């Protein structure tokens, strides 16, 4: 698992995940999500396009992260142009919980100008 932190659209934080999001990598991803939250970043993107695999524990860490940011009136938008990974979200009906976009730019735009990044 590789995790890269970046900023898109000049102000929107993003976690880019690549490799396998499974039981072994969940603690690292949880730490990265919590890091954003502890910094006051409650509106951000998680890019899953470069994932090779995701299991139920990987889905769980994403759902848990979403719950934490929503408690703080935040939002996580997912980016996934990988059909295989997107299919997992469709089969588990998590497409009803997460907004999923094909590109970081469209996901960032969905957060709105004043919302992205830090909580007010």
MOPAC internal coordinates of N, CA, C and O (Angstrom, degrees):
PM7 1SCF
backbone

  N    0.0000 0     0.00 0     0.00 0    0    0    0
  C    1.4540 1     0.00 0     0.00 0    1    0    0
  C    1.5165 1   108.98 1     0.00 0    2    1    0
  O    1.2310 1   121.57 1   -49.43 1    3    2    1
  N    1.3144 1   114.61 1   130.57 1    3    2    1
  C    1.4578 1   121.25 1   174.13 1    5    3    2
  C    1.5224 1   107.48 1  -118.76 1    6    5    3
  O    1.2310 1   120.73 1   -45.54 1    7    6    5
  N    1.3337 1   116.21 1   134.46 1    7    6    5
  C    1.4583 1   121.95 1   177.99 1    9    7    6
  C    1.5165 1   107.93 1  -122.87 1   10    9    7
  O    1.2310 1   121.07 1   -54.94 1   11   10    9
  N    1.3139 1   115.55 1   125.06 1   11   10    9
  C    1.4623 1   120.99 1   178.29 1   13   11   10
  C    1.5234 1   108.39 1  -120.11 1   14   13   11
  O    1.2310 1   120.98 1   -49.18 1   15   14   13
  N    1.3283 1   115.72 1   130.82 1   15   14   13
  C    1.4693 1   120.98 1   173.91 1   17   15   14
  C    1.5207 1   108.19 1   -95.76 1   18   17   15
  O    1.2310 1   120.85 1   -43.06 1   19   18   17
  N    1.3238 1   115.97 1   136.94 1   19   18   17
  C    1.4624 1   120.62 1   179.96 1   21   19   18
  C    1.5241 1   108.91 1  -149.37 1   22   21   19
  O    1.2310 1   121.38 1    -3.48 1   23   22   21
  N    1.3167 1   114.97 1   176.52 1   23   22   21
  C    1.4648 1   122.32 1   174.73 1   25   23   22
  C    1.5236 1   106.81 1  -130.29 1   26   25   23
  O    1.2310 1   120.53 1   -47.31 1   27   26   25
  N    1.3270 1   116.58 1   132.69 1   27   26   25
  C    1.4647 1   121.45 1   177.20 1   29   27   26
  C    1.5173 1   109.00 1  -120.58 1   30   29   27
  O    1.2310 1   120.91 1   -18.28 1   31   30   29
  N    1.3049 1   115.86 1   161.72 1   31   30   29
  C    1.4710 1   122.29 1   179.26 1   33   31   30
  C    1.5220 1   110.85 1    50.32 1   34   33   31
  O    1.2310 1   120.74 1  -144.80 1   35   34   33
  N    1.3211 1   116.18 1    35.20 1   35   34   33
  C    1.4571 1   125.51 1   174.85 1   37   35   34
  C    1.5193 1   115.78 1    70.40 1   38   37   35
  O    1.2310 1   119.01 1   165.23 1   39   38   37
  N    1.3339 1   119.49 1   -14.77 1   39   38   37
  C    1.4590 1   118.83 1  -175.21 1   41   39   38
  C    1.5285 1   115.40 1  -152.17 1   42   41   39
  O    1.2310 1   119.43 1   179.96 1   43   42   41
  N    1.3113 1   118.70 1    -0.04 1   43   42   41
  C    1.4622 1   120.76 1  -174.84 1   45   43   42
  C    1.5284 1   110.08 1  -101.17 1   46   45   43
  O    1.2310 1   120.14 1   -63.73 1   47   46   45
  N    1.3397 1   117.34 1   116.27 1   47   46   45
  C    1.4600 1   120.23 1   177.91 1   49   47   46
  C    1.5321 1   111.01 1   -68.81 1   50   49   47
  O    1.2310 1   121.10 1   -33.65 1   51   50   49
  N    1.3255 1   115.51 1   146.35 1   51   50   49
  C    1.4625 1   120.35 1   178.35 1   53   51   50
  C    1.5204 1   109.67 1  -142.50 1   54   53   51
  O    1.2310 1   121.18 1   -40.65 1   55   54   53
  N    1.3336 1   115.36 1   139.35 1   55   54   53
  C    1.4603 1   122.58 1   169.03 1   57   55   54
  C    1.5181 1   106.46 1  -103.57 1   58   57   55
  O    1.2310 1   120.45 1   -56.90 1   59   58   57
  N    1.3176 1   116.75 1   123.10 1   59   58   57
  C    1.4678 1   121.19 1   177.06 1   61   59   58
  C    1.5242 1   107.89 1  -105.18 1   62   61   59
  O    1.2310 1   120.94 1   -62.54 1   63   62   61
  N    1.3228 1   115.81 1   117.46 1   63   62   61
  C    1.4580 1   121.64 1  -177.89 1   65   63   62
  C    1.5197 1   109.57 1  -104.68 1   66   65   63
  O    1.2310 1   120.64 1   -42.77 1   67   66   65
  N    1.3249 1   116.39 1   137.23 1   67   66   65
  C    1.4629 1   120.23 1   174.68 1   69   67   66
  C    1.5206 1   108.61 1  -139.55 1   70   69   67
  O    1.2310 1   121.25 1   -27.03 1   71   70   69
  N    1.3211 1   115.22 1   152.97 1   71   70   69
  C    1.4579 1   120.18 1  -177.80 1   73   71   70
  C    1.5179 1   110.45 1   100.25 1   74   73   71
  O    1.2310 1   120.80 1    42.23 1   75   74   73
  N    1.3358 1   116.08 1  -137.77 1   75   74   73
  C    1.4603 1   121.59 1  -176.97 1   77   75   74
  C    1.5191 1   110.62 1  -114.37 1   78   77   75
  O    1.2310 1   120.86 1   -54.89 1   79   78   77
  N    1.3235 1   115.96 1   125.11 1   79   78   77
  C    1.4623 1   121.50 1   175.13 1   81   79   78
  C    1.5207 1   106.66 1  -100.47 1   82   81   79
  O    1.2310 1   121.78 1   -84.30 1   83   82   81
  N    1.3360 1   114.20 1    95.70 1   83   82   81
  C    1.4557 1   120.89 1  -176.15 1   85   83   82
  C    1.5240 1   109.09 1  -138.88 1   86   85   83
  O    1.2310 1   120.64 1     8.28 1   87   86   85
  N    1.3205 1   116.38 1  -171.72 1   87   86   85
  C    1.4612 1   121.72 1  -176.70 1   89   87   86
  C    1.5264 1   112.17 1   -52.35 1   90   89   87
  O    1.2310 1   120.11 1   142.12 1   91   90   89
  N    1.3113 1   117.39 1   -37.88 1   91   90   89
  C    1.4586 1   120.98 1  -178.38 1   93   91   90
  C    1.5137 1   114.35 1   -70.67 1   94   93   91
  O    1.2310 1   119.79 1   151.84 1   95   94   93
  N    1.3199 1   118.00 1   -28.16 1   95   94   93
  C    1.4678 1   120.96 1  -177.09 1   97   95   94
  C    1.5258 1   113.55 1  -102.43 1   98   97   95
  O    1.2310 1   119.94 1   172.78 1   99   98   97
  N    1.3257 1   117.72 1    -7.22 1   99   98   97
  C    1.4645 1   121.16 1  -178.62 1  101   99   98
  C    1.5307 1   112.82 1   -56.16 1  102  101   99
  O    1.2310 1   118.78 1   134.65 1  103  102  101
  N    1.3439 1   119.93 1   -45.35 1  103  102  101
  C    1.4729 1   118.19 1  -179.19 1  105  103  102
  C    1.5311 1   113.38 1   -58.21 1  106  105  103
  O    1.2310 1   120.30 1   141.79 1  107  106  105
  N    1.3100 1   117.03 1   -38.21 1  107  106  105
  C    1.4598 1   121.57 1   179.47 1  109  107  106
  C    1.5354 1   111.22 1   -66.69 1  110  109  107
  O    1.2310 1   120.44 1   138.47 1  111  110  109
  N    1.3158 1   116.76 1   -41.53 1  111  110  109
  C    1.4673 1   121.07 1   179.20 1  113  111  110
  C    1.5283 1   109.75 1   -69.39 1  114  113  111
  O    1.2310 1   120.18 1   137.52 1  115  114  113
  N    1.3263 1   117.27 1   -42.48 1  115  114  113
  C    1.4649 1   121.13 1   177.63 1  117  115  114
  C    1.5278 1   110.04 1   -58.11 1  118  117  115
  O    1.2310 1   120.53 1   136.52 1  119  118  117
  N    1.3248 1   116.58 1   -43.48 1  119  118  117
  C    1.4678 1   121.12 1   179.28 1  121  119  118
  C    1.5302 1   111.01 1   -62.16 1  122  121  119
  O    1.2310 1   120.03 1   139.03 1  123  122  121
  N    1.3209 1   117.56 1   -40.97 1  123  122  121
  C    1.4680 1   121.38 1   179.65 1  125  123  122
  C    1.5294 1   111.06 1   -65.52 1  126  125  123
  O    1.2310 1   120.35 1   137.42 1  127  126  125
  N    1.3264 1   116.94 1   -42.58 1  127  126  125
  C    1.4687 1   120.62 1   178.32 1  129  127  126
  C    1.5224 1   109.96 1   -64.66 1  130  129  127
  O    1.2310 1   120.56 1   133.40 1  131  130  129
  N    1.3226 1   116.53 1   -46.60 1  131  130  129
  C    1.4704 1   120.07 1   178.38 1  133  131  130
  C    1.5189 1   111.31 1   -61.35 1  134  133  131
  O    1.2310 1   120.51 1   145.46 1  135  134  133
  N    1.3260 1   116.63 1   -34.54 1  135  134  133
  C    1.4590 1   120.15 1   177.73 1  137  135  134
  C    1.5154 1   111.53 1   -59.90 1  138  137  135
  O    1.2310 1   120.40 1   134.48 1  139  138  137
  N    1.3197 1   116.83 1   -45.52 1  139  138  137
  C    1.4709 1   120.28 1   176.29 1  141  139  138
  C    1.5302 1   110.38 1   -58.73 1  142  141  139
  O    1.2310 1   120.79 1   132.25 1  143  142  141
  N    1.3285 1   116.09 1   -47.75 1  143  142  141
  C    1.4673 1   120.65 1  -176.93 1  145  143  142
  C    1.5266 1   110.62 1   -62.45 1  146  145  143
  O    1.2310 1   120.17 1   135.60 1  147  146  145
  N    1.3337 1   117.28 1   -44.40 1  147  146  145
  C    1.4673 1   120.98 1   179.66 1  149  147  146
  C    1.5199 1   112.01 1   -63.20 1  150  149  147
  O    1.2310 1   120.34 1   152.78 1  151  150  149
  N    1.3283 1   116.95 1   -27.22 1  151  150  149
  C    1.4655 1   121.57 1   176.90 1  153  151  150
  C    1.5308 1   111.63 1   -82.69 1  154  153  151
  O    1.2310 1   120.37 1   179.30 1  155  154  153
  N    1.3243 1   116.89 1    -0.70 1  155  154  153
  C    1.4603 1   120.77 1  -178.48 1  157  155  154
  C    1.5158 1   113.86 1    87.09 1  158  157  155
  O    1.2310 1   120.45 1  -172.91 1  159  158  157
  N    1.3277 1   116.75 1     7.09 1  159  158  157
  C    1.4691 1   121.39 1   178.64 1  161  159  158
  C    1.5252 1   107.77 1   -87.19 1  162  161  159
  O    1.2310 1   120.50 1   -75.60 1  163  162  161
  N    1.3229 1   116.65 1   104.40 1  163  162  161
  C    1.4655 1   119.67 1  -179.04 1  165  163  162
  C    1.5283 1   112.78 1  -117.88 1  166  165  163
  O    1.2310 1   120.36 1  -175.13 1  167  166  165
  N    1.3078 1   116.92 1     4.87 1  167  166  165
  C    1.4660 1   122.94 1   173.51 1  169  167  166
  C    1.5257 1   106.30 1  -126.43 1  170  169  167
  O    1.2310 1   120.53 1   -75.91 1  171  170  169
  N    1.3401 1   116.60 1   104.09 1  171  170  169
  C    1.4607 1   118.78 1  -177.13 1  173  171  170
  C    1.5176 1   111.19 1  -152.84 1  174  173  171
  O    1.2310 1   121.74 1    -7.84 1  175  174  173
  N    1.3252 1   114.27 1   172.16 1  175  174  173
  C    1.4604 1   122.38 1  -179.18 1  177  175  174
  C    1.5200 1   109.95 1  -109.17 1  178  177  175
  O    1.2310 1   121.01 1   -29.37 1  179  178  177
  N    1.3240 1   115.68 1   150.63 1  179  178  177
  C    1.4586 1   121.89 1   167.57 1  181  179  178
  C    1.5255 1   106.26 1  -125.24 1  182  181  179
  O    1.2310 1   120.93 1   -60.94 1  183  182  181
  N    1.3240 1   115.82 1   119.06 1  183  182  181
  C    1.4620 1   121.63 1  -177.94 1  185  183  182
  C    1.5288 1   109.23 1   -95.83 1  186  185  183
  O    1.2310 1   120.77 1   -61.71 1  187  186  185
  N    1.3238 1   116.13 1   118.29 1  187  186  185
  C    1.4693 1   123.36 1  -177.45 1  189  187  186
  C    1.5236 1   113.00 1  -106.01 1  190  189  187
  O    1.2310 1   119.84 1  -176.01 1  191  190  189
  N    1.3134 1   117.92 1     3.99 1  191  190  189
  C    1.4628 1   121.76 1  -172.49 1  193  191  190
  C    1.5222 1   112.84 1   -57.97 1  194  193  191
  O    1.2310 1   119.93 1   144.63 1  195  194  193
  N    1.3239 1   117.75 1   -35.37 1  195  194  193
  C    1.4666 1   120.99 1  -177.26 1  197  195  194
  C    1.5285 1   113.67 1   -91.03 1  198  197  195
  O    1.2310 1   120.01 1  -171.51 1  199  198  197
  N    1.3358 1   117.59 1     8.49 1  199  198  197
  C    1.4624 1   119.53 1   175.86 1  201  199  198
  C    1.5245 1   109.61 1   -71.04 1  202  201  199
  O    1.2310 1   121.23 1   -38.36 1  203  202  201
  N    1.3247 1   115.25 1   141.64 1  203  202  201
  C    1.4606 1   121.41 1   173.83 1  205  203  202
  C    1.5233 1   110.99 1   -94.64 1  206  205  203
  O    1.2310 1   121.05 1   155.07 1  207  206  205
  N    1.3477 1   115.59 1   -24.93 1  207  206  205
  C    1.4598 1   120.44 1  -172.38 1  209  207  206
  C    1.5194 1   108.99 1  -160.16 1  210  209  207
  O    1.2310 1   120.55 1   -34.65 1  211  210  209
  N    1.3323 1   116.55 1   145.35 1  211  210  209
  C    1.4630 1   122.30 1   171.48 1  213  211  210
  C    1.5176 1   107.52 1  -141.88 1  214  213  211
  O    1.2310 1   120.40 1   -44.22 1  215  214  213
  N    1.3415 1   116.84 1   135.78 1  215  214  213
  C    1.4583 1   120.24 1   177.54 1  217  215  214
  C    1.5262 1   109.37 1  -115.21 1  218  217  215
  O    1.2310 1   120.55 1     5.69 1  219  218  217
  N    1.3301 1   116.55 1  -174.31 1  219  218  217
  C    1.4619 1   120.46 1  -175.09 1  221  219  218
  C    1.5235 1   112.37 1   -62.97 1  222  221  219
  O    1.2310 1   119.82 1   146.38 1  223  222  221
  N    1.3228 1   117.95 1   -33.62 1  223  222  221
  C    1.4636 1   119.13 1   177.87 1  225  223  222
  C    1.5240 1   110.44 1   -69.12 1  226  225  223
  O    1.2310 1   120.20 1   146.13 1  227  226  225
  N    1.3187 1   117.22 1   -33.87 1  227  226  225
  C    1.4605 1   121.09 1   175.29 1  229  227  226
  C    1.5167 1   111.54 1   -66.03 1  230  229  227
  O    1.2310 1   120.72 1   137.24 1  231  230  229
  N    1.3290 1   116.22 1   -42.76 1  231  230  229
  C    1.4655 1   119.83 1   175.60 1  233  231  230
  C    1.5232 1   110.03 1   -61.54 1  234  233  231
  O    1.2310 1   121.11 1   139.81 1  235  234  233
  N    1.3273 1   115.49 1   -40.19 1  235  234  233
  C    1.4640 1   120.53 1  -179.01 1  237  235  234
  C    1.5156 1   113.54 1   -61.80 1  238  237  235
  O    1.2310 1   120.14 1   139.50 1  239  238  237
  N    1.3307 1   117.34 1   -40.50 1  239  238  237
  C    1.4653 1   119.27 1   180.00 1  241  239  238
  C    1.5241 1   110.46 1   -67.71 1  242  241  239
  O    1.2310 1   119.67 1   146.49 1  243  242  241
  N    1.3142 1   118.23 1   -33.51 1  243  242  241
  C    1.4660 1   121.10 1   177.01 1  245  243  242
  C    1.5278 1   110.96 1   -69.27 1  246  245  243
  O    1.2310 1   120.22 1   136.54 1  247  246  245
  N    1.3285 1   117.19 1   -43.46 1  247  246  245
  C    1.4634 1   121.22 1   178.10 1  249  247  246
  C    1.5294 1   109.85 1   -63.76 1  250  249  247
  O    1.2310 1   120.43 1   137.67 1  251  250  249
  N    1.3317 1   116.78 1   -42.33 1  251  250  249
  C    1.4651 1   120.43 1   178.05 1  253  251  250
  C    1.5184 1   112.18 1   -62.02 1  254  253  251
  O    1.2310 1   120.61 1   138.59 1  255  254  253
  N    1.3210 1   116.44 1   -41.41 1  255  254  253
  C    1.4615 1   120.53 1   177.47 1  257  255  254
  C    1.5156 1   111.60 1   -63.31 1  258  257  255
  O    1.2310 1   120.74 1   138.20 1  259  258  257
  N    1.3199 1   116.19 1   -41.80 1  259  258  257
  C    1.4611 1   120.52 1   178.57 1  261  259  258
  C    1.5287 1   110.43 1   -62.00 1  262  261  259
  O    1.2310 1   120.32 1   137.52 1  263  262  261
  N    1.3251 1   116.99 1   -42.48 1  263  262  261
  C    1.4678 1   120.44 1   178.70 1  265  263  262
  C    1.5258 1   110.80 1   -60.92 1  266  265  263
  O    1.2310 1   120.42 1   137.67 1  267  266  265
  N    1.3329 1   116.80 1   -42.33 1  267  266  265
  C    1.4724 1   120.21 1  -179.78 1  269  267  266
  C    1.5249 1   112.24 1   -63.81 1  270  269  267
  O    1.2310 1   120.08 1   136.36 1  271  270  269
  N    1.3235 1   117.46 1   -43.64 1  271  270  269
  C    1.4707 1   118.11 1  -179.00 1  273  271  270
  C    1.5251 1   111.20 1   -72.53 1  274  273  271
  O    1.2310 1   119.83 1   147.13 1  275  274  273
  N    1.3154 1   117.92 1   -32.87 1  275  274  273
  C    1.4693 1   119.21 1   178.32 1  277  275  274
  C    1.5273 1   111.30 1   -68.28 1  278  277  275
  O    1.2310 1   120.05 1   149.74 1  279  278  277
  N    1.3396 1   117.52 1   -30.26 1  279  278  277
  C    1.4662 1   120.50 1   173.70 1  281  279  278
  C    1.5236 1   110.76 1   -60.59 1  282  281  279
  O    1.2310 1   120.67 1   155.57 1  283  282  281
  N    1.3105 1   116.32 1   -24.43 1  283  282  281
  C    1.4664 1   122.90 1  -179.22 1  285  283  282
  C    1.5307 1   111.06 1  -106.21 1  286  285  283
  O    1.2310 1   120.57 1  -157.60 1  287  286  285
  N    1.3201 1   116.52 1    22.40 1  287  286  285
  C    1.4637 1   124.06 1  -178.96 1  289  287  286
  C    1.5294 1   112.16 1    58.65 1  290  289  287
  O    1.2310 1   120.54 1  -146.94 1  291  290  289
  N    1.3180 1   116.58 1    33.06 1  291  290  289
  C    1.4533 1   121.74 1   178.78 1  293  291  290
  C    1.5157 1   111.94 1  -105.05 1  294  293  291
  O    1.2310 1   121.39 1     8.12 1  295  294  293
  N    1.3289 1   114.94 1  -171.88 1  295  294  293
  C    1.4652 1   120.93 1  -178.70 1  297  295  294
  C    1.5245 1   109.99 1  -156.15 1  298  297  295
  O    1.2310 1   121.09 1   -39.21 1  299  298  297
  N    1.3152 1   115.51 1   140.79 1  299  298  297
  C    1.4616 1   122.27 1   171.09 1  301  299  298
  C    1.5235 1   106.75 1  -111.99 1  302  301  299
  O    1.2310 1   120.65 1   -52.78 1  303  302  301
  N    1.3103 1   116.36 1   127.22 1  303  302  301
  C    1.4609 1   121.74 1   174.29 1  305  303  302
  C    1.5258 1   107.11 1  -108.56 1  306  305  303
  O    1.2310 1   120.44 1   -43.91 1  307  306  305
  N    1.3134 1   116.76 1   136.09 1  307  306  305
  C    1.4569 1   121.20 1   179.20 1  309  307  306
  C    1.5206 1   110.67 1   -96.92 1  310  309  307
  O    1.2310 1   121.51 1   -33.06 1  311  310  309
  N    1.3262 1   114.71 1   146.94 1  311  310  309
  C    1.4606 1   122.23 1   173.98 1  313  311  310
  C    1.5216 1   106.24 1  -118.68 1  314  313  311
  O    1.2310 1   120.65 1   -55.33 1  315  314  313
  N    1.3250 1   116.37 1   124.67 1  315  314  313
  C    1.4580 1   119.13 1   179.49 1  317  315  314
  C    1.5234 1   110.33 1  -155.46 1  318  317  315
  O    1.2310 1   121.23 1   -70.04 1  319  318  317
  N    1.3225 1   115.25 1   109.96 1  319  318  317
  C    1.4605 1   121.01 1   175.01 1  321  319  318
  C    1.5313 1   110.08 1  -103.37 1  322  321  319
  O    1.2310 1   120.54 1  -170.77 1  323  322  321
  N    1.3220 1   116.57 1     9.23 1  323  322  321
  C    1.4586 1   123.42 1  -178.53 1  325  323  322
  C    1.5338 1   107.97 1   -93.34 1  326  325  323
  O    1.2310 1   120.27 1   -71.95 1  327  326  325
  N    1.3227 1   117.08 1   108.05 1  327  326  325
  C    1.4711 1   121.13 1  -175.86 1  329  327  326
  C    1.5289 1   112.89 1   -58.74 1  330  329  327
  O    1.2310 1   120.25 1   142.80 1  331  330  329
  N    1.3092 1   117.13 1   -37.20 1  331  330  329
  C    1.4682 1   119.93 1  -178.14 1  333  331  330
  C    1.5329 1   110.90 1   -64.40 1  334  333  331
  O    1.2310 1   120.51 1   136.06 1  335  334  333
  N    1.3215 1   116.64 1   -43.94 1  335  334  333
  C    1.4626 1   120.85 1   179.34 1  337  335  334
  C    1.5302 1   109.87 1   -71.09 1  338  337  335
  O    1.2310 1   120.34 1   138.49 1  339  338  337
  N    1.3126 1   116.96 1   -41.51 1  339  338  337
  C    1.4646 1   120.79 1   178.78 1  341  339  338
  C    1.5284 1   110.83 1   -60.09 1  342  341  339
  O    1.2310 1   120.57 1   143.52 1  343  342  341
  N    1.3104 1   116.52 1   -36.48 1  343  342  341
  C    1.4711 1   121.03 1   179.16 1  345  343  342
  C    1.5321 1   111.28 1   -60.59 1  346  345  343
  O    1.2310 1   119.94 1   143.71 1  347  346  345
  N    1.3182 1   117.72 1   -36.29 1  347  346  345
  C    1.4692 1   121.06 1   177.27 1  349  347  346
  C    1.5313 1   109.75 1   -61.59 1  350  349  347
  O    1.2310 1   120.51 1   137.14 1  351  350  349
  N    1.3309 1   116.63 1   -42.86 1  351  350  349
  C    1.4660 1   120.41 1   178.44 1  353  351  350
  C    1.5255 1   111.10 1   -65.30 1  354  353  351
  O    1.2310 1   120.24 1   143.00 1  355  354  353
  N    1.3082 1   117.16 1   -37.00 1  355  354  353
  C    1.4660 1   120.82 1   178.31 1  357  355  354
  C    1.5277 1   111.00 1   -67.69 1  358  357  355
  O    1.2310 1   119.99 1   134.94 1  359  358  357
  N    1.3292 1   117.63 1   -45.06 1  359  358  357
  C    1.4637 1   121.58 1  -177.85 1  361  359  358
  C    1.5243 1   111.83 1   -65.56 1  362  361  359
  O    1.2310 1   120.19 1   147.16 1  363  362  361
  N    1.3279 1   117.24 1   -32.84 1  363  362  361
  C    1.4622 1   121.29 1  -179.71 1  365  363  362
  C    1.5259 1   112.25 1   -91.65 1  366  365  363
  O    1.2310 1   120.81 1  -177.90 1  367  366  365
  N    1.3193 1   116.06 1     2.10 1  367  366  365
  C    1.4651 1   123.53 1  -179.07 1  369  367  366
  C    1.5306 1   113.30 1    61.55 1  370  369  367
  O    1.2310 1   120.33 1  -159.06 1  371  370  369
  N    1.2997 1   116.97 1    20.94 1  371  370  369
  C    1.4622 1   120.05 1   176.54 1  373  371  370
  C    1.5262 1   111.74 1   -74.70 1  374  373  371
  O    1.2310 1   120.36 1   172.09 1  375  374  373
  N    1.3230 1   116.92 1    -7.91 1  375  374  373
  C    1.4677 1   120.00 1   172.90 1  377  375  374
  C    1.5307 1   110.14 1   -67.46 1  378  377  375
  O    1.2310 1   120.32 1   163.43 1  379  378  377
  N    1.3315 1   116.99 1   -16.57 1  379  378  377
  C    1.4601 1   120.77 1   175.95 1  381  379  378
  C    1.5247 1   111.44 1   -82.73 1  382  381  379
  O    1.2310 1   120.39 1   161.26 1  383  382  381
  N    1.3216 1   116.86 1   -18.74 1  383  382  381
  C    1.4641 1   121.81 1  -179.31 1  385  383  382
  C    1.5242 1   111.56 1   -96.94 1  386  385  383
  O    1.2310 1   120.69 1   138.81 1  387  386  385
  N    1.3183 1   116.28 1   -41.19 1  387  386  385
  C    1.4637 1   122.26 1  -177.26 1  389  387  386
  C    1.5226 1   111.27 1  -103.84 1  390  389  387
  O    1.2310 1   120.98 1   -35.71 1  391  390  389
  N    1.3270 1   115.72 1   144.29 1  391  390  389
  C    1.4604 1   121.23 1   166.21 1  393  391  390
  C    1.5223 1   106.25 1   -87.79 1  394  393  391
  O    1.2310 1   120.29 1   -55.45 1  395  394  393
  N    1.3322 1   117.05 1   124.55 1  395  394  393
  C    1.4612 1   121.85 1  -175.96 1  397  395  394
  C    1.5264 1   109.02 1  -120.73 1  398  397  395
  O    1.2310 1   121.10 1   -49.96 1  399  398  397
  N    1.3284 1   115.50 1   130.04 1  399  398  397
  C    1.4655 1   122.54 1  -176.33 1  401  399  398
  C    1.5236 1   109.93 1  -121.36 1  402  401  399
  O    1.2310 1   120.56 1   -22.08 1  403  402  401
  N    1.3242 1   116.53 1   157.92 1  403  402  401
  C    1.4641 1   121.09 1   179.90 1  405  403  402
  C    1.5183 1   112.73 1   -81.54 1  406  405  403
  O    1.2310 1   119.87 1   153.42 1  407  406  405
  N    1.3328 1   117.85 1   -26.58 1  407  406  405
  C    1.4649 1   120.45 1  -178.13 1  409  407  406
  C    1.5229 1   110.92 1  -131.40 1  410  409  407
  O    1.2310 1   121.28 1   -24.35 1  411  410  409
  N    1.3188 1   115.15 1   155.65 1  411  410  409
  C    1.4595 1   120.33 1   176.78 1  413  411  410
  C    1.5215 1   111.06 1   -64.51 1  414  413  411
  O    1.2310 1   120.19 1   143.30 1  415  414  413
  N    1.3208 1   117.24 1   -36.70 1  415  414  413
  C    1.4660 1   120.14 1  -179.13 1  417  415  414
  C    1.5285 1   112.06 1   -62.91 1  418  417  415
  O    1.2310 1   120.08 1   135.74 1  419  418  417
  N    1.3244 1   117.46 1   -44.26 1  419  418  417
  C    1.4662 1   118.87 1   179.94 1  421  419  418
  C    1.5256 1   111.01 1   -69.55 1  422  421  419
  O    1.2310 1   120.27 1   143.55 1  423  422  421
  N    1.3189 1   117.08 1   -36.45 1  423  422  421
  C    1.4665 1   120.01 1   177.25 1  425  423  422
  C    1.5222 1   110.62 1   -65.69 1  426  425  423
  O    1.2310 1   120.39 1   136.69 1  427  426  425
  N    1.3303 1   116.85 1   -43.31 1  427  426  425
  C    1.4670 1   121.02 1   179.36 1  429  427  426
  C    1.5230 1   110.43 1   -62.31 1  430  429  427
  O    1.2310 1   120.34 1   138.14 1  431  430  429
  N    1.3238 1   116.96 1   -41.86 1  431  430  429
  C    1.4658 1   120.72 1   179.57 1  433  431  430
  C    1.5252 1   111.11 1   -62.75 1  434  433  431
  O    1.2310 1   120.16 1   148.27 1  435  434  433
  N    1.3236 1   117.30 1   -31.73 1  435  434  433
  C    1.4648 1   120.68 1  -178.92 1  437  435  434
  C    1.5231 1   112.34 1   -69.66 1  438  437  435
  O    1.2310 1   120.41 1   159.78 1  439  438  437
  N    1.3323 1   116.83 1   -20.22 1  439  438  437
  C    1.4617 1   119.86 1   178.33 1  441  439  438
  C    1.5210 1   111.74 1   -75.94 1  442  441  439
  O    1.2310 1   120.06 1   162.93 1  443  442  441
  N    1.3085 1   117.50 1   -17.07 1  443  442  441
  C    1.4610 1   120.99 1   179.23 1  445  443  442
  C    1.5137 1   111.30 1    83.17 1  446  445  443
  O    1.2310 1   120.90 1   -24.37 1  447  446  445
  N    1.2927 1   115.89 1   155.63 1  447  446  445
  C    1.4590 1   121.98 1  -175.70 1  449  447  446
  C    1.5037 1   114.96 1   -59.41 1  450  449  447
  O    1.2310 1   119.21 1   129.43 1  451  450  449
  N    1.3246 1   119.10 1   -50.57 1  451  450  449
  C    1.4533 1   121.04 1  -174.05 1  453  451  450
  C    1.5025 1   114.47 1   -88.63 1  454  453  451
  O    1.2310 1   119.82 1   167.79 1  455  454  453
  N    1.3208 1   117.95 1   -12.21 1  455  454  453
  C    1.4537 1   120.38 1  -174.18 1  457  455  454
  C    1.5104 1   114.69 1   -84.30 1  458  457  455
  O    1.2310 1   120.01 1   144.54 1  459  458  457
  N    1.2973 1   117.59 1   -35.46 1  459  458  457
  C    1.4566 1   121.02 1  -169.74 1  461  459  458
  C    1.5148 1   111.55 1   -61.55 1  462  461  459
  O    1.2310 1   121.84 1   -31.17 1  463  462  461
  N    1.3172 1   114.09 1   148.83 1  463  462  461
  C    1.4580 1   119.70 1   176.05 1  465  463  462
  C    1.5078 1   112.01 1    86.16 1  466  465  463
  O    1.2310 1   120.64 1    52.76 1  467  466  465
  N    1.3247 1   116.38 1  -127.24 1  467  466  465
  C    1.4506 1   120.91 1  -170.93 1  469  467  466
  C    1.5173 1   112.96 1   -75.17 1  470  469  467
  O    1.2310 1   122.20 1   -27.96 1  471  470  469
  N    1.3310 1   113.39 1   152.04 1  471  470  469
  C    1.4572 1   120.19 1   175.93 1  473  471  470
  C    1.5192 1   109.31 1   -71.47 1  474  473  471
  O    1.2310 1   121.19 1   -29.95 1  475  474  473
  N    1.3069 1   115.33 1   150.05 1  475  474  473
  C    1.4719 1   119.87 1  -179.72 1  477  475  474
  C    1.5112 1   110.87 1   -75.08 1  478  477  475
  O    1.2310 1   120.10 1   180.00 1  479  478  477

